[in-house]
Amino acid sequence: MNRKILSIAMFTLIALFIIGCGTSPTPTPLPTQPPQVITVVITATPPPATATPPQPSITPIPTVAITATVVAPTKAAVVTAVSSSARPAPTRTPTKPAASPTASALPIKFAAPVLTRPIWTEDQKDEVKFPGGAIVFDWQSVGGLGGDECYLIQANTEPVNPGPGIGVAADYWLVNCGDQTPKGYSVKFVLESPNRVGPQPTYSSLLLQTSQMWAHWSVSVVKNLGQCDPGYTYHCKYAPISPSNKAYFLFKGN
């Protein structure tokens, strides 16, 4: 009887053991945890008091050379650039220049005339006597002249022995306009004595208060521009069209 009970008990234990090993217990779920919130606080740290903020880099601007072209002004327009910072020069009334018979330059057309006499050199010492004699200016032709082209004679005198109140004198004459003397041949112009009466020009404007003078003279070719002195065609406005040649001689009183 006891043996039968023990056999049942052992069978029961083995059955329980087999059932327990074959079935996995159901796990109990853990409670849900609330999400964690993390707050990050960023605090800007100010720079030290002596710190200098970095400066942005600056790319230098390349230097460009500017060349100014100076153009001569024309008659059509003359433009003057004035700086706004420049101070204007003080206004001054200009001194009135002496009247001049010359005008704007023209192209040179002829060579300078060659002077023949009167001249004073080491080899040739010409004298002209006054008041009775005449001054005969002699030079070589430059060729045929146009109708408004003339020879210009200019003369001035100075004392051989300067002194108080003597001074100097000067005059000019447009002569032989339209002259057709062949080139190289003699051309003359005569200044008569002031003692001679007539239409011929005289050298009265060249005389000084002295008995001996140096007389300087020159010849050139000019274009006669008209506007002559009334009743005196030797004094007209002109423009040079050749260089001039110069000489001098002794102008001596009798």
C-alpha positions as CSV (number, residue, x, y, z in Angstrom):
1,M,0.0,0.0,0.0
2,N,2.7,2.3,0.9
3,R,4.7,1.3,-2.2
4,K,1.6,2.2,-4.4
5,I,1.3,5.6,-2.8
6,L,5.0,6.3,-3.3
7,S,4.7,5.3,-7.0
8,I,1.8,7.7,-7.5
9,A,3.6,10.6,-5.8
10,M,6.8,10.1,-7.9
11,F,4.7,10.0,-11.1
12,T,2.9,13.1,-10.1
13,L,6.3,15.0,-9.5
14,I,7.7,13.9,-12.8
15,A,4.5,15.1,-14.6
16,L,4.7,18.4,-13.0
17,F,8.4,18.8,-13.8
18,I,7.7,18.0,-17.6
19,I,4.9,20.5,-17.7
20,G,7.0,23.2,-16.0
21,C,9.9,22.7,-18.5
22,G,7.8,22.8,-21.6
23,T,5.9,26.1,-21.0
24,S,7.8,29.4,-20.7
25,P,6.4,31.8,-18.2
26,T,4.8,35.0,-19.6
27,P,7.0,38.0,-18.6
28,T,5.4,40.8,-16.8
29,P,6.0,44.1,-18.8
30,L,7.8,46.9,-17.1
31,P,5.9,50.1,-16.5
32,T,6.5,52.8,-19.3
33,Q,8.9,55.4,-18.2
34,P,8.2,59.1,-19.1
35,P,10.6,60.6,-21.7
36,Q,13.4,62.6,-20.3
37,V,13.8,66.3,-21.6
38,I,17.3,67.7,-21.6
39,T,17.5,71.5,-21.7
40,V,20.8,73.0,-23.1
41,V,21.5,76.6,-22.2
42,I,24.2,78.4,-24.3
43,T,25.7,81.5,-22.8
44,A,27.8,83.8,-25.1
45,T,31.1,84.6,-23.6
46,P,32.0,88.3,-24.3
47,P,35.5,89.0,-25.5
48,P,38.0,90.5,-23.2
49,A,37.9,94.3,-22.8
50,T,41.2,94.7,-24.6
51,A,40.4,92.4,-27.5
52,T,40.3,94.0,-30.9
53,P,37.7,92.6,-33.3
54,P,39.3,91.2,-36.5
55,Q,39.3,93.6,-39.4
56,P,38.1,92.5,-42.8
57,S,40.9,92.2,-45.3
58,I,40.9,94.9,-48.0
59,T,42.1,94.2,-51.5
60,P,44.1,97.3,-52.7
61,I,42.8,99.0,-55.8
62,P,45.4,98.9,-58.6
63,T,46.8,102.3,-59.6
64,V,46.0,103.3,-63.1
65,A,48.3,105.8,-64.8
66,I,46.4,108.5,-66.7
67,T,48.1,110.2,-69.5
68,A,46.9,113.7,-70.5
69,T,47.2,114.8,-74.0
70,V,47.7,118.4,-74.5
71,V,46.0,119.8,-77.6
72,A,46.8,123.2,-79.0
73,P,43.6,125.4,-78.8
74,T,42.0,126.3,-82.1
75,K,40.2,129.5,-83.1
76,A,36.8,127.6,-82.9
77,A,36.9,127.0,-79.2
78,V,39.2,127.4,-76.3
79,V,38.2,125.6,-73.0
80,T,40.0,126.4,-69.8
81,A,39.7,123.9,-66.9
82,V,39.7,125.6,-63.5
83,S,40.0,123.7,-60.3
84,S,37.3,124.5,-57.8
85,S,39.9,124.7,-55.0
86,A,42.2,127.0,-56.9
87,R,42.2,130.6,-56.0
88,P,41.8,132.9,-59.0
89,A,44.7,135.3,-59.7
90,P,44.1,138.9,-58.8
91,T,42.7,140.9,-61.6
92,R,45.1,143.5,-63.0
93,T,44.6,146.0,-65.8
94,P,47.1,145.1,-68.4
95,T,49.4,147.7,-69.8
96,K,48.3,148.8,-73.2
97,P,50.8,147.6,-75.8
98,A,52.2,149.8,-78.5
99,A,50.3,149.5,-81.8
100,S,51.8,147.0,-84.1
101,P,51.4,146.9,-87.9
102,T,51.8,143.1,-88.0
103,A,49.0,140.5,-88.1
104,S,48.8,136.8,-87.5
105,A,51.6,134.7,-89.0
106,L,51.3,133.3,-92.6
107,P,53.3,130.4,-94.1
108,I,56.8,131.4,-95.2
109,K,56.9,131.6,-99.0
110,F,60.3,133.3,-99.8
111,A,63.9,133.1,-98.6
112,A,65.4,136.2,-96.9
113,P,66.6,138.8,-99.4
114,V,70.3,139.3,-99.7
115,L,71.4,142.9,-98.8
116,T,73.9,144.6,-101.1
117,R,74.3,148.2,-99.7
118,P,74.7,150.3,-97.7
119,I,76.5,148.0,-95.3
120,W,79.3,148.3,-92.8
121,T,81.7,145.3,-92.6
122,E,85.4,144.8,-92.5
123,D,85.6,144.9,-96.3
124,Q,82.9,147.4,-97.0
125,K,82.3,150.6,-95.0
126,D,79.4,152.5,-96.5
127,E,78.6,156.0,-95.3
128,V,75.5,158.1,-96.2
129,K,75.7,161.9,-95.8
130,F,72.9,164.0,-94.5
131,P,71.0,166.3,-94.8
132,G,71.8,166.6,-98.6
133,G,72.2,163.0,-99.6
134,A,69.7,160.2,-100.2
135,I,69.7,156.7,-98.6
136,V,69.6,154.1,-101.4
137,F,68.7,150.7,-100.1
138,D,69.9,148.0,-102.5
139,W,69.2,144.2,-102.2
140,Q,68.7,141.1,-104.4
141,S,65.2,140.1,-105.6
142,V,63.7,136.9,-104.3
143,G,61.7,136.4,-107.5
144,G,58.3,137.6,-108.8
145,L,55.9,138.9,-106.1
146,G,52.1,138.8,-106.1
147,G,50.1,142.0,-106.3
148,D,49.6,142.1,-102.5
149,E,53.2,141.0,-101.8
150,C,55.7,143.7,-101.0
151,Y,59.2,144.3,-99.6
152,L,59.3,145.6,-96.1
153,I,62.1,148.1,-95.2
154,Q,62.7,148.7,-91.5
155,A,65.2,151.2,-90.2
156,N,66.3,152.6,-86.9
157,T,69.1,155.0,-85.8
158,E,71.1,155.4,-82.7
159,P,73.9,157.9,-81.9
160,V,77.5,156.9,-82.3
161,N,78.2,158.9,-79.2
162,P,75.2,158.6,-76.9
163,G,74.3,161.7,-74.8
164,P,71.5,163.3,-72.8
165,G,68.3,164.0,-74.8
166,I,69.5,162.2,-78.0
167,G,67.5,159.0,-77.9
168,V,66.8,156.7,-80.9
169,A,64.4,156.7,-83.9
170,A,62.7,154.1,-86.1
171,D,60.4,153.8,-89.1
172,Y,59.3,151.3,-91.8
173,W,58.1,151.3,-95.4
174,L,56.2,148.8,-97.6
175,V,57.7,149.2,-101.1
176,N,57.9,147.5,-104.6
177,C,54.6,145.7,-104.2
178,G,54.1,143.1,-107.0
179,D,57.7,143.5,-108.1
180,Q,58.6,141.1,-111.0
181,T,62.4,141.5,-110.9
182,P,64.0,138.2,-111.7
183,K,65.5,136.4,-108.7
184,G,69.1,137.6,-107.9
185,Y,68.8,140.9,-109.7
186,S,69.1,144.3,-107.9
187,V,66.0,145.9,-106.3
188,K,66.3,149.4,-104.9
189,F,64.3,151.8,-102.7
190,V,65.3,155.4,-102.1
191,L,64.7,157.6,-99.0
192,E,65.2,161.2,-100.1
193,S,66.6,164.1,-98.1
194,P,64.1,166.1,-96.0
195,N,65.2,169.1,-97.9
196,R,63.8,167.7,-101.1
197,V,60.2,168.6,-102.0
198,G,58.0,165.9,-103.6
199,P,56.0,162.8,-103.1
200,Q,59.0,160.6,-102.4
201,P,59.4,159.4,-98.8
202,T,62.3,161.0,-96.8
203,Y,64.4,159.9,-93.9
204,S,63.3,162.8,-91.7
205,S,61.8,160.4,-89.2
206,L,65.3,158.8,-88.6
207,L,67.3,162.0,-87.8
208,L,68.6,162.5,-84.3
209,Q,70.2,165.5,-82.5
210,T,73.7,164.4,-83.4
211,S,76.0,164.5,-86.3
212,Q,76.9,160.8,-86.4
213,M,74.5,157.8,-86.2
214,W,74.5,154.1,-86.8
215,A,71.6,153.3,-89.1
216,H,70.3,149.7,-88.9
217,W,68.1,148.4,-91.6
218,S,66.5,145.1,-92.7
219,V,64.5,143.8,-95.7
220,S,61.9,141.0,-95.8
221,V,58.9,140.0,-97.9
222,V,55.4,140.6,-96.5
223,K,51.8,140.3,-97.5
224,N,50.1,143.7,-97.6
225,L,46.9,143.5,-95.5
226,G,45.7,147.0,-96.3
227,Q,44.5,149.4,-93.5
228,C,47.1,151.9,-94.6
229,D,47.7,155.3,-93.0
230,P,45.5,157.9,-94.8
231,G,47.4,159.4,-97.6
232,Y,50.6,157.4,-96.9
233,T,50.6,153.9,-98.6
234,Y,54.1,153.0,-97.2
235,H,52.5,152.4,-93.7
236,C,50.1,149.5,-93.9
237,K,49.2,146.5,-91.9
238,Y,51.2,143.4,-93.0
239,A,52.1,139.8,-92.3
240,P,55.7,138.4,-93.0
241,I,56.1,135.7,-95.6
242,S,59.9,135.5,-95.5
243,P,62.7,135.9,-93.0
244,S,64.6,139.1,-92.9
245,N,68.2,140.1,-93.5
246,K,69.9,142.9,-91.5
247,A,72.8,145.3,-92.0
248,Y,73.9,148.7,-90.8
249,F,75.9,151.7,-92.0
250,L,77.3,155.1,-90.8
251,F,74.8,157.9,-91.2
252,K,77.0,161.1,-91.0
253,G,76.2,164.8,-91.1
254,N,78.0,167.1,-93.5
